[in-house]
Amino acid sequence: MQNGFAESFNGRMRDELLNETMFRNLAHARVEIAAWVTDYNTECLHSALGYQTPIDYPNMWLTAFTTGWRFDIRRAHPATSRAGR
């Protein structure tokens, strides 16, 4: 395996899109693939991002930074920091 992230993405795309869709022509393939990629990047939860969408992940870090939250990757959600510990 050359790159685990690329292999994971390629497998998911093959299983969820390419094996399930009969493309009528190249234009149809482009539309369907673009829609799938948009859904993958905005709606699907990614385990590597703590089960958040790629859109929500940077927002979580920004919120954590600006509010003083501490992020616990094991729990995959922000946990409030405890003052004095």
Backbone as JSON, one array per atom type, in Angstrom:
{
  "sequence": "MQNGFAESFNGRMRDELLNETMFRNLAHARVEIAAWVTDYNTECLHSALGYQTPIDYPNMWLTAFTTGWRFDIRRAHPATSRAGR",
  "N": [[0.85, -1.17, 0.0], [0.68, 2.11, -0.94], [-0.27, 4.64, 0.0], [-2.19, 5.05, 2.7], [-4.41, 6.74, 3.16], [-5.19, 7.56, 0.58], [-5.74, 5.06, -0.54], [-7.89, 4.26, 1.05], [-9.8, 6.24, 0.4], [-10.07, 5.74, -2.38], [-11.11, 3.13, -2.35], [-13.55, 3.52, -1.01], [-14.82, 5.28, -2.8], [-15.01, 3.65, -5.05], [-16.66, 1.56, -4.04], [-19.01, 2.94, -3.18], [-19.79, 4.56, -5.31], [-18.73, 4.05, -8.02], [-19.17, 1.26, -8.47], [-21.88, 1.18, -8.2], [-23.18, 2.82, -9.99], [-24.4, 3.38, -13.23], [-23.02, 4.92, -15.79], [-24.15, 7.12, -18.28], [-22.85, 8.65, -20.19], [-19.84, 10.59, -20.73], [-20.28, 13.19, -19.75], [-22.38, 12.79, -17.94], [-21.06, 11.12, -16.12], [-19.18, 12.93, -15.07], [-20.86, 14.78, -13.75], [-22.12, 13.14, -11.81], [-19.89, 12.18, -10.35], [-18.81, 14.59, -9.37], [-20.94, 15.39, -7.72], [-20.89, 13.3, -5.84], [-18.34, 13.64, -4.68], [-18.66, 16.18, -3.52], [-20.64, 15.58, -1.61], [-19.2, 13.71, -0.07], [-17.21, 15.35, 1.0], [-18.64, 17.17, 2.5], [-20.84, 16.1, 3.92], [-20.35, 13.46, 4.85], [-19.14, 11.62, 7.64], [-15.88, 11.42, 8.95], [-13.61, 9.11, 10.17], [-10.93, 9.64, 10.7], [-11.0, 12.28, 11.33], [-12.06, 12.5, 13.81], [-14.68, 11.63, 13.65], [-16.11, 13.69, 12.35], [-17.34, 16.0, 9.89], [-15.39, 17.13, 7.06], [-15.87, 19.84, 6.73], [-16.81, 20.71, 9.24], [-14.68, 20.11, 10.94], [-12.36, 22.01, 10.95], [-13.72, 24.18, 12.03], [-14.35, 23.27, 14.57], [-11.82, 23.23, 15.77], [-11.2, 25.95, 15.66], [-13.21, 26.98, 17.32], [-12.49, 25.67, 19.7], [-9.98, 26.82, 20.15], [-10.58, 29.59, 20.42], [-12.33, 29.65, 22.58], [-11.08, 28.39, 24.63], [-11.36, 25.68, 24.99], [-10.48, 22.25, 25.46], [-9.47, 19.71, 23.33], [-10.38, 16.38, 23.17], [-9.23, 13.76, 21.55], [-9.82, 11.08, 21.79], [-12.42, 10.98, 22.61], [-13.63, 12.36, 20.65], [-14.89, 14.84, 20.67], [-15.18, 18.26, 21.72], [-13.95, 18.98, 24.94], [-14.55, 20.74, 27.91], [-12.0, 22.76, 29.28], [-10.3, 22.27, 32.36], [-9.88, 24.42, 34.88], [-7.07, 25.1, 36.9], [-5.98, 22.56, 37.02]],
  "CA": [[0.0, 0.0, 0.0], [1.48, 3.32, -1.06], [-0.78, 5.7, 0.85], [-3.41, 4.53, 3.31], [-5.54, 7.66, 2.98], [-5.63, 7.47, -0.83], [-6.34, 3.74, -0.73], [-9.2, 4.28, 1.71], [-10.69, 7.05, -0.43], [-10.34, 5.04, -3.64], [-12.0, 2.0, -2.05], [-14.89, 4.05, -0.7], [-15.4, 5.8, -4.04], [-15.35, 2.49, -5.88], [-17.8, 0.84, -3.45], [-20.21, 3.75, -3.05], [-20.18, 5.27, -6.52], [-18.41, 3.44, -9.3], [-19.82, -0.05, -8.61], [-23.33, 1.33, -8.06], [-23.73, 3.78, -10.95], [-24.19, 3.15, -14.66], [-22.88, 6.22, -16.42], [-24.66, 7.15, -19.65], [-21.83, 9.24, -21.04], [-18.8, 11.26, -19.96], [-20.87, 14.34, -19.05], [-23.13, 12.24, -16.81], [-20.06, 10.66, -15.15], [-18.61, 14.1, -14.42], [-21.86, 15.33, -12.84], [-22.3, 12.21, -10.68], [-18.67, 12.16, -9.54], [-18.74, 15.87, -8.66], [-21.94, 15.36, -6.64], [-20.42, 12.37, -4.81], [-17.2, 14.28, -3.99], [-19.22, 17.23, -2.68], [-21.28, 14.91, -0.48], [-18.13, 13.1, 0.73], [-16.47, 16.4, 1.69], [-19.48, 18.05, 3.32], [-21.84, 15.39, 4.71], [-19.87, 12.2, 5.41], [-18.28, 11.69, 8.82], [-14.59, 10.78, 8.71], [-13.03, 8.63, 11.42], [-9.64, 10.3, 10.9], [-11.27, 13.63, 11.83], [-12.84, 12.38, 15.04], [-16.07, 11.45, 13.21], [-16.7, 14.96, 11.96], [-17.2, 16.28, 8.46], [-14.26, 18.01, 6.79], [-16.32, 21.23, 6.9], [-16.93, 21.0, 10.67], [-13.43, 19.87, 11.66], [-11.61, 23.24, 11.28], [-14.55, 25.02, 12.89], [-14.21, 22.75, 15.92], [-10.54, 23.69, 16.29], [-11.31, 27.39, 15.86], [-14.01, 27.16, 18.54], [-11.68, 25.24, 20.83], [-8.92, 27.81, 20.37], [-11.1, 30.87, 20.85], [-13.07, 29.55, 23.84], [-10.26, 27.75, 25.65], [-11.69, 24.26, 25.15], [-9.45, 21.25, 25.23], [-10.04, 18.67, 22.49], [-9.98, 15.02, 23.52], [-9.41, 12.99, 20.32], [-10.39, 9.77, 22.11], [-13.86, 11.12, 22.73], [-14.04, 12.98, 19.39], [-15.68, 16.06, 20.85], [-14.48, 19.17, 22.61], [-14.25, 18.88, 26.38], [-14.15, 22.0, 28.51], [-10.77, 22.65, 30.06], [-10.52, 22.38, 33.81], [-8.95, 25.39, 35.44], [-6.39, 24.69, 38.13], [-5.47, 21.17, 36.97]],
  "C": [[0.9, 1.23, 0.0], [1.04, 4.4, -0.08], [-2.13, 5.25, 1.4], [-4.62, 5.42, 3.12], [-6.09, 7.58, 1.56], [-6.3, 6.13, -1.09], [-7.73, 3.67, -0.11], [-10.21, 5.06, 0.88], [-11.06, 6.32, -1.71], [-11.29, 3.86, -3.43], [-13.42, 2.46, -1.78], [-15.57, 4.56, -1.97], [-15.83, 4.66, -4.95], [-16.6, 1.8, -5.36], [-19.08, 1.65, -3.49], [-20.68, 4.4, -4.34], [-19.96, 4.43, -7.78], [-19.07, 2.07, -9.51], [-21.34, 0.04, -8.62], [-23.97, 2.16, -9.17], [-23.38, 3.37, -12.37], [-24.17, 4.52, -15.33], [-23.32, 6.14, -17.88], [-23.62, 7.67, -20.63], [-20.83, 9.97, -20.14], [-19.36, 12.44, -19.16], [-21.64, 13.87, -17.81], [-22.16, 11.77, -15.72], [-19.47, 11.84, -14.38], [-19.57, 14.7, -13.4], [-22.01, 14.45, -11.61], [-21.08, 12.18, -9.77], [-18.53, 13.45, -8.75], [-19.74, 15.91, -7.5], [-21.48, 14.44, -5.51], [-19.28, 12.99, -4.01], [-17.69, 15.39, -3.07], [-19.87, 16.64, -1.44], [-20.23, 14.34, 0.47], [-17.42, 14.16, 1.56], [-17.33, 17.28, 2.6], [-20.42, 17.3, 4.26], [-21.31, 14.14, 5.43], [-18.96, 12.44, 6.62], [-17.01, 10.88, 8.55], [-13.96, 10.39, 10.04], [-11.7, 9.32, 11.71], [-9.81, 11.72, 11.45], [-12.11, 13.6, 13.1], [-14.33, 12.3, 14.74], [-16.79, 12.78, 13.03], [-16.57, 15.1, 10.45], [-15.98, 17.16, 8.25], [-14.61, 19.49, 6.93], [-16.33, 21.61, 8.38], [-15.61, 20.91, 11.42], [-12.64, 21.15, 11.94], [-12.4, 24.17, 12.18], [-14.45, 24.57, 14.34], [-12.9, 23.25, 16.54], [-10.56, 25.19, 16.55], [-12.1, 27.69, 17.13], [-13.2, 26.79, 19.77], [-10.61, 26.26, 21.16], [-9.47, 29.1, 20.96], [-11.83, 30.82, 22.19], [-12.27, 28.89, 24.95], [-10.62, 26.3, 25.9], [-10.46, 23.41, 24.91], [-10.09, 20.13, 24.44], [-9.49, 17.32, 22.9], [-10.27, 14.13, 22.32], [-10.02, 11.63, 20.6], [-11.9, 9.84, 22.22], [-14.48, 11.8, 21.51], [-15.05, 14.1, 19.58], [-14.94, 16.97, 21.8], [-14.91, 18.95, 24.06], [-13.76, 20.18, 27.02], [-12.89, 21.79, 29.34], [-11.09, 22.87, 31.52], [-9.45, 23.29, 34.39], [-8.35, 24.84, 36.73], [-5.89, 23.27, 38.13], [-4.3, 21.05, 36.06]]
}
